[in-house]
Amino acid sequence: MKTIVVRYQVKPDHAPENQRYVGQVMAELAGVRPEGVDYRVYQLDDGVSFMHVATYADGADSSAITSLASFQEFQKTLPQRVAAPPSGQDATLVGSFTPGR
């Protein structure tokens, strides 16, 4: 399993636009439904920070998200929205709890 975490801040007047782009990516993912991919995007309490968490099961296509047309459009327009460049890192799961599983 591989997990990538990306954090960035947008300019305050661009937060709603960023949410729309994220929604378009999620809608396309829902249509494509790539196997073994879990993708979550969080907007933090400050209203301008976003955190993307992509987890790929072993053998899953690690380009399943980045190859989407909606994600490419998101990336293309990101430089105009961000206040500081995104910071991405690989992450290792050290614990997890999901009730009912």
SVG drawing of the C-alpha trace seen along z (x, -y; Angstrom):
<svg xmlns="http://www.w3.org/2000/svg" viewBox="-21 -37 29 43">
<polyline fill="none" stroke="black" stroke-width="0.4" points="0.0,0.0 1.2,-3.5 -0.1,-6.8 0.6,-10.3 -0.3,-13.4 -0.3,-16.8 -1.0,-20.1 -1.3,-23.6 -3.0,-26.9 -5.1,-28.9 -5.7,-32.6 -8.8,-33.3 -10.9,-34.4 -10.0,-31.2 -11.2,-28.6 -14.7,-28.2 -13.2,-27.7 -10.8,-25.1 -13.7,-23.3 -15.4,-23.2 -12.3,-21.7 -12.1,-19.1 -15.8,-18.2 -15.2,-17.8 -12.3,-15.4 -14.5,-13.4 -17.3,-13.2 -15.0,-11.9 -13.5,-9.3 -17.0,-8.2 -17.6,-7.5 -14.3,-5.8 -14.2,-3.9 -10.5,-2.9 -9.8,0.3 -7.7,0.1 -7.7,-3.7 -8.9,-5.8 -8.8,-9.6 -9.9,-12.1 -9.6,-15.8 -9.9,-17.9 -10.4,-21.6 -8.8,-22.6 -10.4,-24.9 -8.6,-28.0 -10.7,-27.8 -7.7,-28.2 -5.6,-25.0 -6.4,-21.8 -5.0,-18.3 -5.2,-15.6 -4.7,-12.0 -4.4,-9.3 -4.0,-5.7 -3.2,-3.0 -3.5,0.7 -0.7,2.9 -1.0,3.3 -3.4,0.3 -2.7,-2.2 -0.8,-5.0 -1.8,-7.3 -5.5,-6.7 -6.1,-10.2 -3.4,-12.2 -4.4,-11.0 -8.0,-12.2 -9.0,-15.2 -10.5,-16.9 -7.4,-16.5 -5.2,-17.8 -7.4,-20.9 -7.2,-21.2 -3.4,-21.1 -3.2,-23.5 -5.1,-26.2 -3.6,-25.6 -0.8,-28.1 -3.3,-31.0 -5.1,-29.8 -2.3,-28.9 -0.7,-31.3 2.2,-28.9 3.3,-25.9 2.0,-22.5 4.0,-20.2 3.7,-16.5 5.1,-13.5 4.8,-9.8 3.1,-8.6 3.2,-5.3 0.1,-4.1 0.9,-3.3 -2.6,-2.9 -6.2,-3.0 -9.7,-2.6 -12.9,-2.3 -16.0,-1.2 -18.1,1.6 -15.4,3.3"/>
</svg>
